[in-house]
Structures are given as structure tokens and as C-alpha cells.
């Protein structure tokens, strides 16, 4: 493969601990997705099924909820996709097998668990990467458009951070009055939404002061933190707006995104221009593919972190053909020890010792490592390109970035 490092612009070190998953660490406990056929007869919402076999499954595996989380998004597949919650978590493989044997079910699958893989660190340098990617030269052409919206689909984003607040997206069709003023299904979603807790507050939990819940804020600042405001740091997207999409419940530790798919749906429903996904899983998913395909149909440009296992493989969603996978390099344009690599990489970007915003308070800054940092750099660049060329398609944006990359095979022997 050919490695390129982004010129004019562009996961975090792997979090290796198992996150409380009892059945399989790569999947959510007690959750499966089920896609029914167009000719399916059972009525699932409200539940009123005369199918004896399915009723027995409901009983045997202690199914507690049947939801239809992706309806109305404009996809026939997602309109017929259901999310089942069940208590017999250790019986998930048998549950999937039995549901797949039903004639009116197209497929049933386990729900992937996506992780942010956040690790804070103590490096002492500053924003070295802005010179490396020639951001200052790029800003001579465009300083980004306030009409371009980058959705940070992550664990949380501190929208009140002094170095981000002026670049936070404002939903012009919404009023914070307790009602869904713009009728998009998300009441009071002024700056984004917490799809995990079902409210309009995408910020980290109020009790949070440091740790993993900084992940989304760091990504947001890297993509398009407030720039040329006399304080803190610069964001690559300069004036591009940040849509905050919180996919982790307040009650969790912040290291995984249990509601990543609902987050993607929100970003699509809210008409984001670009989606940045600094998370991944080894598990693949038809449901995830359907969401990404729907985003493509809506003209949304997508970036994802390649992963931090140091392997010749990509995590999902970076492995999807319509998503730009971003790997990580260091100050010398060399692949970092943790970055995944391979033919599916769209391009490499700085991902070591990246200084930017943290989410512990409104004036919090610090360093992070990983392809999680490389991804929003690339998303910020995508925002600049779209600002300069409003008619560009996702393919146009990818080609423009790739064409502008430096060729770094010579600096990465063994990875040519």
C-alpha cells in the first residue's frame, strides 16, 4: 500500500481493559438487531404476535423491550430493523440462531460494542501538528464556513468550553421550550443531542472532572475548536460548526459508546455535512452498514479512526468502503507503534502527542494519542474543503485530501 501524510491538514492509544461485558467483550450485553422481511405478518410495535415460535423465544430469553430506533430515516432496511433487549445475556448466540430460523426474519445479529479507547498522557509539546499539515497555508485559502457542520459522534462534548463554545452548531429550527419545535423527533436539540440518556444535553456528566469522558471534547476541538480567538488552541476547521452527539450514558465510565448507532441516526436526521467517528469495534454489523449507506445517500462525508492495535487491519466503521479510514503518524511522518494500517487506509494524519481541549471544565486542555486524534483532523480538513468547494461530493473531498498528501513510503520501510 502507499502511505500518505496529510498536508494542510489530516483513535487514541488502545484501551485494553474489558468493559463489563459478560457474554462477549466485542458486543453489547442483552441487545440484538433484527431485520424483518417486507412480507412479515407479526405486529411488533405494539407487540401483538400470533407467531408461536417467536412468542416462545420472547419467553425463553426474557425479552423485555422491542424498539424501532431507526424508522423514518429514509431507508427501507432500517425502517424494518428492530432492537431487542433481553435478560438472558449468556444465551445470545442461541437467541440469534433461533430468530434467524424464523421465515419472516431476514437476519438477526448481535449489537457491536464500540469503544473510545481514551488514554490521557503527559507530553510537554504543543500543537506541532498544525505546521506539519501546513494548516496556516490552508487557512490563507479558506477559514471554514459557518454553514458547514461537523458532527462529533462520540461519548460527550463539552459545549460550554471557552475554546469551543463559539463554534458549536445552533439548530435554527429549534427553541428550548420543552417541545420538539422543528418536529425532527428530538425535543430542544439546540446544539446536538444525548441519544444515550434521551435529552438535549450532550455534555459530560456534571460529576466528571477528568478521564475518558474528555474523548469527544478533544475530538471536537481538534476538528474545529474556536480559532483566532486569542485563547487556548486552534482547530483545523477554523469556523466550521460542531454538532455534539453524545452516545454514552452518564452512568457509564465513558470508554464505550452503547448508542453509537442512534448517534449516527441523529447526525443524519439533523443534516450534518461531515461525521467524525473516533471509535471502532472488531465486530461487523448489517445494521451499521445500513446506517452508513443511508448517510451516503444523504451526501454526508464520513471519517473514522483506523484503530490502535498496530495491526494490518481496520476496525469497523473505518473498514466500510464509504468511510475514510485514518491512520496515525508522528512528528517525523512515521507510522506510530499503535496505528492500524493496510490497503483500506485512506490516508495517515498526526496522532501522537496531540494537544487540544479536554472536558473536565470549561478551561481544560491536555494531550492525547491515537487514531482518534487523526480522525477529527481529517474531518476538520474535510470541512475546510467543503467550505471552499460547497458542491463537492464525499468522493471529491476524499480525492482532494489524497491528492494533497505527502508521499511517505520512503520514511516507512516495511509498510510500502
C-alpha positions as CSV (number, residue, x, y, z in Angstrom):
1,X,0.0,0.0,0.0
2,X,1.0,3.6,-0.3
3,X,1.2,5.8,2.9
4,X,0.4,9.5,2.6
5,X,0.6,12.1,5.4
6,X,-2.0,14.9,5.2
7,X,-0.7,18.2,4.0
8,X,-2.7,21.2,5.3
9,X,-4.5,19.1,7.5
10,X,-5.0,15.4,8.4
11,X,-8.3,6.7,17.9
12,X,-6.4,7.2,20.9
13,X,-3.9,4.6,22.4
14,X,-5.8,1.4,22.8
15,X,-8.0,0.9,25.8
16,X,-7.3,-2.7,26.5
17,X,-9.5,-3.3,29.6
18,X,-12.6,-5.3,29.1
19,X,-15.7,-3.1,29.8
20,X,-18.0,-5.2,31.9
21,X,-19.3,-7.4,29.0
22,X,-20.2,-10.8,30.3
23,X,-21.1,-12.7,27.1
24,X,-18.6,-11.3,24.6
25,X,-16.4,-8.2,25.0
26,X,-17.0,-7.1,21.4
27,X,-20.8,-6.9,21.7
28,X,-23.4,-5.2,23.9
29,X,-24.9,-7.5,26.5
30,X,-28.6,-8.1,26.2
31,X,-29.1,-6.4,22.8
32,X,-29.7,-7.8,19.2
33,X,-30.8,-6.2,16.0
34,X,-33.4,-8.0,13.9
35,X,-34.4,-7.1,10.3
36,X,-37.8,-8.4,9.2
37,X,-38.9,-9.0,5.7
38,X,-41.3,-6.9,3.7
39,X,-43.9,-9.6,3.9
40,X,-43.6,-10.1,7.7
41,X,-47.0,-10.6,9.4
42,X,-46.2,-10.3,13.1
43,X,-47.1,-6.9,14.7
44,X,-44.1,-6.0,16.8
45,X,-44.9,-2.4,17.9
46,X,-47.1,-2.6,19.9
47,X,-46.2,-6.2,20.4
48,X,-49.1,-8.5,19.3
49,X,-47.7,-11.5,17.5
50,X,-49.5,-14.8,16.8
51,X,-46.3,-16.5,15.8
52,X,-46.0,-19.3,18.3
53,X,-42.2,-19.8,17.8
54,X,-41.4,-16.1,18.3
55,X,-43.6,-16.0,21.4
56,X,-41.6,-18.9,22.8
57,X,-38.4,-17.0,22.0
58,X,-39.7,-14.0,23.8
59,X,-40.4,-16.1,26.9
60,X,-37.2,-18.3,26.8
61,X,-34.8,-15.5,26.5
62,X,-36.7,-13.0,28.7
63,X,-37.1,-10.3,26.0
64,X,-38.0,-7.1,27.8
65,X,-38.3,-4.5,25.0
66,X,-38.8,-4.3,21.3
67,X,-37.9,-1.0,19.8
68,X,-37.8,0.5,16.3
69,X,-34.9,3.0,16.7
70,X,-34.2,3.8,13.1
71,X,-37.6,4.3,11.5
72,X,-38.2,7.4,9.3
73,X,-34.6,7.8,8.2
74,X,-35.4,7.1,4.6
75,X,-34.1,3.5,4.4
76,X,-36.4,0.5,3.8
77,X,-33.9,-1.7,5.6
78,X,-33.7,0.5,8.7
79,X,-37.5,1.0,8.8
80,X,-37.8,-2.7,9.2
81,X,-34.9,-3.1,11.7
82,X,-35.8,-3.7,15.4
83,X,-33.7,-3.6,18.5
84,X,-34.5,-6.3,21.1
85,X,-33.4,-6.0,24.8
86,X,-33.3,-9.3,26.7
87,X,-32.2,-10.5,30.1
88,X,-30.7,-13.9,29.2
89,X,-27.4,-12.3,28.1
90,X,-25.4,-15.6,28.1
91,X,-27.9,-17.1,25.6
92,X,-27.3,-14.6,22.9
93,X,-25.9,-17.0,20.3
94,X,-28.8,-19.3,20.7
95,X,-31.3,-16.4,20.6
96,X,-29.7,-15.1,17.3
97,X,-29.8,-18.6,15.8
98,X,-33.5,-19.2,16.7
99,X,-34.6,-15.8,15.4
100,X,-32.7,-16.4,12.2
101,X,-34.7,-19.6,11.7
102,X,-38.0,-17.6,11.5
103,X,-39.2,-17.4,8.0
104,X,-40.2,-13.7,8.2
105,X,-36.8,-12.6,9.5
106,X,-34.1,-11.5,7.0
107,X,-31.4,-11.5,9.7
108,X,-30.7,-11.2,13.4
109,X,-27.3,-10.1,14.7
110,X,-25.6,-9.2,17.9
111,X,-25.0,-5.5,18.5
112,X,-21.4,-4.4,18.3
113,X,-19.9,-2.5,21.2
114,X,-17.8,0.5,20.1
115,X,-15.0,1.9,22.3
116,X,-13.4,5.3,22.5
117,X,-10.1,3.9,23.7
118,X,-9.1,7.0,25.6
119,X,-5.8,7.4,27.4
120,X,-4.7,10.8,28.8
121,X,-0.9,11.5,28.9
122,X,1.8,14.0,29.9
123,X,3.6,15.1,26.8
124,X,5.1,18.6,27.0
125,X,5.0,19.8,23.4
126,X,2.3,21.9,21.9
127,X,0.3,22.0,18.6
128,X,3.2,20.8,16.5
129,X,0.8,19.2,14.0
130,X,-0.5,22.4,12.6
131,X,2.8,23.2,11.0
132,X,3.2,19.6,9.9
133,X,0.0,19.7,8.0
134,X,0.6,23.2,6.7
135,X,-2.7,24.4,8.2
136,X,-1.6,28.0,8.2
137,X,-1.1,28.0,4.4
138,X,-4.5,26.3,4.1
139,X,-6.2,29.0,6.1
140,X,-5.0,31.5,3.6
141,X,-7.4,29.9,1.1
142,X,-10.3,29.4,3.5
143,X,-11.0,29.8,7.2
144,X,-14.0,27.5,7.0
145,X,-17.7,28.3,6.7
146,X,-20.2,28.5,9.5
147,X,-22.6,26.7,7.1
148,X,-20.5,23.5,7.3
149,X,-21.4,21.3,10.2
150,X,-19.2,18.5,11.5
151,X,-20.9,16.0,13.8
152,X,-18.7,14.6,16.6
153,X,-20.5,11.3,17.3
154,X,-18.7,10.3,20.5
155,X,-19.1,9.9,24.2
156,X,-19.8,13.6,25.1
157,X,-18.8,17.1,24.0
158,X,-18.3,20.0,26.5
159,X,-20.3,22.6,24.5
160,X,-19.5,25.2,27.1
161,X,-15.7,25.0,26.8
162,X,-14.5,28.6,26.4
163,X,-12.4,27.5,23.4
164,X,-15.3,25.7,21.6
165,X,-18.5,27.5,22.5
166,X,-18.4,29.9,19.6
167,X,-18.1,27.1,17.1
168,X,-20.9,25.0,18.5
169,X,-23.7,24.3,16.0
170,X,-27.1,26.0,16.8
171,X,-30.2,24.4,15.4
172,X,-32.0,27.3,13.9
173,X,-35.3,25.5,13.8
174,X,-35.4,24.6,17.5
175,X,-36.4,26.6,20.5
176,X,-35.5,25.4,24.0
177,X,-39.1,25.3,25.3
178,X,-39.7,21.7,26.2
179,X,-41.2,20.9,22.8
180,X,-39.9,19.5,19.5
181,X,-40.2,22.8,17.7
182,X,-38.7,21.6,14.4
183,X,-40.5,18.2,14.6
184,X,-37.4,16.2,14.0
185,X,-38.1,13.8,16.8
186,X,-35.6,15.4,19.3
187,X,-37.0,17.9,21.7
188,X,-34.9,21.0,22.4
189,X,-31.9,19.8,20.4
190,X,-30.3,23.2,20.2
191,X,-26.6,22.1,19.9
192,X,-27.0,18.4,19.4
193,X,-28.4,15.6,21.5
194,X,-27.7,13.0,24.1
195,X,-29.1,9.9,22.4
196,X,-27.9,7.7,25.3
197,X,-29.9,9.4,28.0
198,X,-32.6,10.8,25.8
199,X,-32.2,14.5,26.5
200,X,-30.7,17.7,24.9
201,X,-27.6,17.8,27.0
202,X,-24.6,16.3,25.1
203,X,-22.1,17.4,27.7
204,X,-20.1,15.1,30.0
205,X,-21.8,14.2,33.3
206,X,-21.8,17.0,35.8
207,X,-19.7,15.0,38.2
208,X,-16.9,14.4,35.6
209,X,-13.6,16.2,36.1
210,X,-11.0,14.0,34.3
211,X,-10.7,10.8,32.3
212,X,-12.4,9.1,29.5
213,X,-15.3,11.5,29.1
214,X,-12.9,14.0,27.7
215,X,-12.6,12.0,24.5
216,X,-15.4,13.7,22.5
217,X,-14.3,17.2,23.6
218,X,-10.8,16.6,22.5
219,X,-12.0,15.3,19.1
220,X,-14.3,18.3,18.7
221,X,-11.6,20.8,19.5
222,X,-9.2,19.1,17.1
223,X,-11.8,19.1,14.3
224,X,-12.9,22.7,14.8
225,X,-12.2,24.4,18.1
226,X,-12.7,28.1,18.2
227,X,-9.8,29.7,16.3
228,X,-8.2,33.1,16.2
229,X,-10.0,34.0,19.5
230,X,-6.9,34.9,21.4
231,X,-7.1,31.9,23.8
232,X,-6.1,28.3,24.0
233,X,-5.7,26.3,20.8
234,X,-6.6,26.4,17.1
235,X,-9.0,23.9,15.4
236,X,-8.3,22.7,11.9
237,X,-11.9,23.5,10.7
238,X,-11.4,27.1,12.0
239,X,-15.0,28.4,11.6
240,X,-16.8,25.2,10.8
241,X,-19.5,24.3,13.3
242,X,-19.5,21.3,15.7
243,X,-22.7,19.3,16.2
244,X,-22.4,17.5,19.6
245,X,-23.8,13.9,19.6
246,X,-23.5,12.1,23.0
247,X,-23.7,8.3,22.7
248,X,-22.6,7.2,26.2
249,X,-25.0,7.2,29.2
250,X,-24.0,9.5,32.1
251,X,-23.9,6.4,34.4
252,X,-21.1,4.8,32.4
253,X,-17.4,5.4,32.5
254,X,-17.1,7.0,29.1
255,X,-15.0,4.3,27.5
256,X,-17.6,2.8,25.2
257,X,-20.5,4.1,23.0
258,X,-23.6,1.9,23.7
259,X,-25.7,4.1,21.5
260,X,-23.4,4.8,18.6
261,X,-26.0,3.8,16.0
262,X,-28.6,6.1,17.5
263,X,-25.9,8.8,17.4
264,X,-25.4,8.2,13.7
265,X,-29.1,8.4,13.1
266,X,-29.3,11.7,14.9
267,X,-26.4,13.2,12.8
268,X,-28.2,12.0,9.6
269,X,-31.6,13.4,10.8
270,X,-30.0,16.7,11.7
271,X,-28.4,17.0,8.3
272,X,-24.7,17.1,9.3
273,X,-22.3,17.6,6.4
274,X,-19.5,15.6,7.9
275,X,-19.5,12.8,10.5
276,X,-16.3,12.1,12.6
277,X,-16.2,8.7,14.3
278,X,-13.2,8.2,16.6
279,X,-14.3,4.8,17.7
280,X,-14.3,1.2,16.5
281,X,-15.1,-2.5,17.0
282,X,-13.8,-5.8,15.6
283,X,-17.4,-6.7,15.2
284,X,-19.2,-6.1,11.9
285,X,-22.9,-5.3,11.5
286,X,-25.5,-5.2,8.8
287,X,-27.3,-2.5,10.8
288,X,-24.2,-0.3,11.0
289,X,-23.7,-0.8,7.3
290,X,-27.3,0.3,6.6
291,X,-26.8,3.5,8.6
292,X,-23.6,4.3,6.8
293,X,-25.2,3.6,3.4
294,X,-28.1,5.9,4.4
295,X,-25.6,8.7,5.3
296,X,-24.0,8.2,1.8
297,X,-27.4,8.6,0.2
298,X,-27.8,11.9,2.2
299,X,-24.5,13.2,0.8
300,X,-22.7,13.0,4.2
301,X,-18.9,12.7,4.2
302,X,-17.6,10.2,6.9
303,X,-14.3,9.8,8.6
304,X,-13.3,7.0,11.1
305,X,-10.3,6.1,13.2
306,X,-8.4,3.1,11.8
307,X,-7.8,1.6,15.3
308,X,-4.9,1.3,17.7
309,X,-3.9,-2.4,17.6
310,X,-0.8,-1.9,15.4
311,X,-2.2,-4.5,13.0
312,X,-2.7,-4.7,9.3
313,X,-6.5,-4.5,9.7
314,X,-9.2,-1.9,10.2
315,X,-11.9,-1.7,12.8
316,X,-15.5,-1.0,11.9
317,X,-16.8,1.5,10.8
318,X,-13.4,2.5,9.3
319,X,-13.5,-0.7,7.2
320,X,-16.6,0.4,5.3
321,X,-15.9,1.3,1.7
322,X,-17.8,4.6,2.1
323,X,-15.9,5.7,5.2
324,X,-12.5,7.4,5.0
325,X,-10.2,5.4,7.4
326,X,-7.5,7.5,9.0
327,X,-4.2,6.1,10.5
328,X,-1.8,7.9,12.8
329,X,1.7,9.2,12.2
330,X,4.2,11.0,14.5
331,X,6.2,14.2,14.2
332,X,8.6,12.6,11.7
333,X,5.8,11.3,9.3
334,X,6.4,7.8,10.5
335,X,3.6,5.4,11.4
336,X,3.1,5.3,15.2
337,X,3.6,2.0,17.0
338,X,-0.1,1.7,17.8
339,X,-1.7,2.7,14.4
340,X,-3.5,0.1,12.3
341,X,-2.5,0.0,8.7
342,X,-3.3,-1.7,5.4
343,X,-4.8,-1.2,2.0
344,X,-8.0,0.1,3.4
345,X,-6.4,3.3,4.8
346,X,-7.4,6.4,3.0
347,X,-4.6,8.5,4.4
348,X,-2.4,9.0,7.6
349,X,-2.5,12.0,9.9
350,X,-0.8,13.2,13.1
351,X,-1.9,11.1,16.1
352,X,0.9,11.4,18.6
353,X,1.0,13.9,21.4
354,X,-1.9,15.9,20.1
355,X,-2.6,18.9,22.4
356,X,-6.2,20.2,22.5
357,X,-9.3,20.6,24.6
358,X,-10.3,18.3,27.5
359,X,-13.7,18.1,29.1
360,X,-13.1,18.3,32.8
361,X,-14.0,22.0,32.9
362,X,-14.5,25.0,30.6
363,X,-10.8,25.8,30.5
364,X,-9.4,22.2,30.4
365,X,-6.6,21.3,27.9
366,X,-4.2,18.3,27.5
367,X,-2.6,15.7,25.3
368,X,-4.0,12.6,23.7
369,X,-2.6,9.9,21.4
370,X,-4.2,7.7,18.8
371,X,-6.0,7.4,15.5
372,X,-8.9,9.0,17.5
373,X,-7.0,12.3,17.1
374,X,-6.1,11.7,13.4
375,X,-9.7,11.2,12.5
376,X,-11.1,14.6,13.6
377,X,-8.0,16.3,12.0
378,X,-9.1,14.8,8.7
379,X,-12.7,15.7,9.4
380,X,-11.6,19.3,10.0
381,X,-9.8,19.4,6.7
382,X,-12.9,17.9,5.1
383,X,-14.8,20.9,6.5
384,X,-12.3,23.3,5.0
385,X,-12.5,21.7,1.6
386,X,-16.3,21.7,1.6
387,X,-16.3,25.4,2.7
388,X,-14.1,26.2,-0.3
389,X,-16.0,24.0,-2.7
390,X,-19.6,23.7,-1.5
391,X,-20.6,21.5,-4.4
392,X,-18.1,18.8,-3.6
393,X,-19.3,15.2,-3.0
394,X,-17.7,12.9,-0.4
395,X,-15.7,11.3,-3.2
396,X,-14.5,14.8,-4.3
397,X,-13.4,15.5,-0.8
398,X,-11.5,12.2,-0.4
399,X,-9.8,12.7,-3.7
400,X,-8.8,16.3,-2.8
401,X,-7.3,15.1,0.5
402,X,-5.4,12.2,-1.0
403,X,-4.1,14.3,-3.8
404,X,-2.7,16.8,-1.3
405,X,-0.9,14.2,0.9
406,X,2.8,13.9,1.1
407,X,4.2,10.6,-0.1
408,X,5.9,9.0,2.9
409,X,6.7,5.4,1.8
410,X,10.4,6.3,2.0
411,X,10.1,7.1,5.7
412,X,8.2,3.9,6.5
413,X,10.2,0.9,5.4
414,X,8.3,-2.3,5.6
415,X,4.9,-0.5,5.1
416,X,5.2,0.3,1.4
